[in-house]
Amino acid sequence: MATSRSSSESGWIGGAFVFSGRPDPTWSISRDVADELVAIWETLVPCDGAVPTPPALGYRGCTVRDAAGRTWTAFHELVTLSTDSGSETRRDGDRRFERTVLASAPAGTLPTSFVA
């Protein structure tokens, strides 16, 4: 887990769904990365289609939770924001949101064989 003061104070937590049968890795997200993720989210186009079901094994997406309890889940070209009042899915054709979350993981957090 990241130990920088700014990371722990942001209240944002990232994670990747990569394991079966053991806890998935999580890490603190810095304020700068959190701001970047919100900016990316705001540029994404709403998507009304069905969200595909990730495979049972292997990489199944990533997640970010903010201090207010909002949770974003990204898998391939879709990002879903879940709040107490519902959810919204947006298309991310370049997977910028997903790649930014995964790139924020401290070295050694994700498996070396990991491929998003």
C-alpha positions in Angstrom: 0.0 0.0 0.0 1.2 3.5 -0.8 2.6 5.3 2.2 2.7 8.9 1.0 0.9 11.4 3.2 -1.1 12.9 0.3 -2.3 9.5 -0.7 -3.6 8.4 2.7 -5.2 11.8 3.2 -7.2 11.8 -0.1 -9.5 9.0 1.1 -9.5 7.4 -2.3 -8.8 3.7 -2.6 -8.0 1.8 -5.8 -8.0 -1.9 -6.5 -7.8 -4.5 -9.2 -9.9 -7.7 -9.5 -7.2 -10.2 -10.4 -7.3 -13.0 -7.9 -9.6 -15.9 -7.2 -9.7 -17.3 -3.7 -7.6 -14.6 -2.1 -8.0 -10.9 -1.4 -7.5 -8.6 -4.4 -4.9 -5.9 -4.1 -5.9 -2.3 -3.0 -3.9 0.9 -2.6 -4.3 4.5 -1.8 -4.9 6.9 -4.6 -3.2 10.3 -4.5 -5.2 13.6 -4.7 -3.6 14.3 -8.1 -4.7 10.9 -9.5 -8.1 11.3 -8.0 -8.5 14.7 -9.7 -7.4 13.1 -13.0 -9.9 10.3 -12.7 -12.8 12.7 -12.1 -11.6 14.8 -15.1 -11.6 11.6 -17.3 -15.0 10.5 -16.0 -16.5 13.9 -16.9 -15.3 13.5 -20.5 -16.8 10.1 -21.0 -20.0 9.6 -23.0 -23.0 7.9 -21.4 -23.6 4.3 -22.4 -27.1 2.6 -22.2 -26.0 -0.8 -23.4 -25.5 -3.9 -21.2 -22.3 -4.1 -19.1 -20.5 -7.3 -20.1 -19.8 -9.8 -17.4 -16.1 -10.2 -16.7 -14.6 -13.7 -16.9 -14.6 -15.9 -13.8 -10.8 -16.1 -13.6 -8.0 -13.7 -14.4 -8.3 -9.9 -14.7 -11.9 -8.7 -14.1 -11.4 -4.9 -14.0 -10.5 -2.3 -11.5 -12.2 -0.1 -8.9 -11.9 3.2 -7.2 -13.8 4.4 -4.1 -13.7 7.9 -2.9 -14.2 9.3 0.6 -17.9 10.0 0.0 -18.5 6.3 -0.8 -18.9 6.7 -4.6 -17.4 3.7 -6.4 -16.2 3.5 -10.0 -15.7 0.1 -11.7 -13.9 -0.1 -15.0 -13.6 -3.1 -17.3 -12.3 -2.8 -20.8 -14.2 0.1 -22.5 -16.9 0.8 -19.8 -16.8 2.6 -16.5 -19.7 2.4 -14.1 -20.2 4.9 -11.2 -22.3 3.6 -8.3 -23.7 5.8 -5.6 -26.5 5.5 -3.0 -28.9 6.9 -5.6 -28.1 4.5 -8.4 -25.5 3.9 -11.1 -24.4 5.3 -14.5 -22.2 3.7 -17.1 -20.0 5.6 -19.6 -17.9 4.4 -22.5 -14.2 4.8 -22.4 -12.9 3.6 -25.8 -9.3 4.4 -25.0 -9.6 2.8 -21.5 -8.0 6.0 -20.0 -9.9 5.7 -16.7 -8.9 2.0 -16.2 -5.3 2.5 -17.3 -4.9 5.5 -14.9 -6.2 3.5 -12.0 -3.9 0.6 -12.7 -0.9 2.8 -13.3 -1.4 4.3 -9.8 -0.7 1.0 -8.1 2.6 1.0 -6.3 5.3 -1.2 -7.7 4.8 -4.8 -6.6 1.1 -4.4 -5.9 -0.1 -6.1 -9.0 1.0 -9.6 -10.1 4.1 -9.5 -12.5 2.1 -11.6 -15.0 -0.7 -9.1 -14.9 -2.0 -7.8 -18.3 -4.9 -5.4 -18.4 
